[in-house]
Amino acid sequence: MALKEIRIGFDTGNDEKDFVLNGEIGQPFSWYMDTVMRGRFKQYSGAEVKGINIVNISLYHPDYIKKFPSIEAKNEWLTVLNTLNLEANLDLRLFKGDQQNQILKAINYFIEKAELSDLPQMKRLAVDTRQSIGKISIVDSIKKANDFYQACLDNRAAIP
């Protein structure tokens, strides 16, 4: 097995805000990470990640935790089924700025957290991601995410 998909998600307790954050930051972030990883999947495979192919970072705003008190943002990497998960508290101030800057902040946040993982594949991914900054276009990731989202909307509209 190999790490194949890296995602970041936002839960604020407000569905509209979540939709915006996940669309404007989360989706382009995933496209960016896909570009970083493309052609390198062997580097992110091995016995340590057996059964794991998805990495999720879930960021919870205090309002979300109030709404769902059973949620705990432990801020540590945990394996659940086929995913490696990190649940952390969200400070929305961290993601202020224009869309490109927000995605760059998400990328740097991922690097910071990936470096703390016990898995050598995550540490390798952190190095590769850090080296990709300035070499891989965030603008292209935004365009790919937007095009994919539009195609989903178009397909949904075509369903009778």
N, C-alpha and C positions, 0 to 999 in steps of 0.2 A: 504494500500500500504506500501511497505517497500523499503529501499535502498537495491539494490541487486547487482549492478555492479559499480565498481569504476575504472575510466580510466584516464590516463594521455596521452596527445598527444602533439607532437612537430611540429611546423610550422616555418621553417627557411627561406622560400623563395627558397629553393633548394630541388627539389623532391627527389634526390638521398640521400641527407643528412637526409631528413625527414623519408625516408624509413628505413634507418639504425637506427636512434634514436628511432623511433616507434617500430621497430622490436627488438632492443637490450635492450631498457629500457621500453617502453610503454607496450608491450605485457607481459613480465615477471612480471611487476608491477601489471597488472590486475590479473594475476594468483595468485600472492602473496596475493592480497587483497581478492580474492575469498576464499583463504584458511583461512584468518583471519575471514571472515564473516560466513563461513560455520557452520551451526548449531546454529547460533545466530540471524537469521533474525528477530525474534520477538523483539529483542533489538533495531532494526533499523526500526521499524514500528511505526505507530501512526498517530494521526490527523495532526501533523505538517508536515509530509511528504506525506500527501494524494495526490496521483497522481504522485509522484516522485519515480522512481525506478532506475535511472541512475545518477551517479555523474561524471561529466567531468571536468578535469582541462586541459585547452588549454594554452600552452605556446608559445608565439609569439616572434620570433626574430625580431629585428628592420628591417632587410631586407625584411621579410614577410610583415610587416606593410607598408613599402615603396611600395611594389608590390600591396598591397590591402589597399589603404588609408582609406577605410570606416571601417576597423577593428579598434576597440578600445580595448585595454587591460585595463579594468576598475579595475582589481584586487579586485573585490568584488563578493560575491556569488549572483547569479541571477537565478531565476526559469524560464525555457523556456520549454513549453509543459511538457513532463514527465521527464525532466532532471534538475538537479541542476548544474549550470555551474560557473566555475571560469576561467576568461580569464586574464592572467598575462603576463608581459614581461619576455622573456627568456634571461638569461645570460648563454651562453653555458659553461662558465668556471665553473659554479656550478656542471656540470656533467662530469668533468674530472675524469679519473681513469679507472680501469678495470670494466668489466660489473657488477660484484657483487656490487662494490662500487657505481657505477652509480645508480643501482636500490635502494640501501640503501639510497642514497641521495634523490631519488624520493619519497621513503617512508617517510623520515623525512620532506621533503617539504610538502607532503600531510598532515602529522600530524600537522605541523605548521599552514597550511591554514584551516584545518578542525576545529581546536580549535577556529578559528575566526568566524565560522559560528554561526548564531543565533539558528540553529536547535539542540535540545538536542541529536538527533540521531547521528548527525555528531560529536558532542563532545564525545559521547560514543564510536563511531568508532575510534576517535583519541586516546582515552585511550586504547582501545583494540589493536590497531595497535602498539602503543608504547610498550605495554606489550608483543607483539608477537616477537619483534626484538630479535634475538638470539635463539628463540624457534621454529620459522618456517624457513625452509631452503629456502634461496634465490636461491641456486643451483637447488633445486627441481622445483622451479617456472620457472627458465630458461629452464630446461629440458622439462617441460610440455608445455611451450610456443613454444619451438622449435619443439617438436613432433606434436603439433597442426598445426603449420605452414607447416611442411612437409606433413602432411595429406591433408591439403588444396591444396598444390602444386600437390600432387599425384592425387587427385580427379580432379583437373583442367586439368591435362594432360590426364586423362581418357575420358574427354569429346571430342567427335569427332568434 
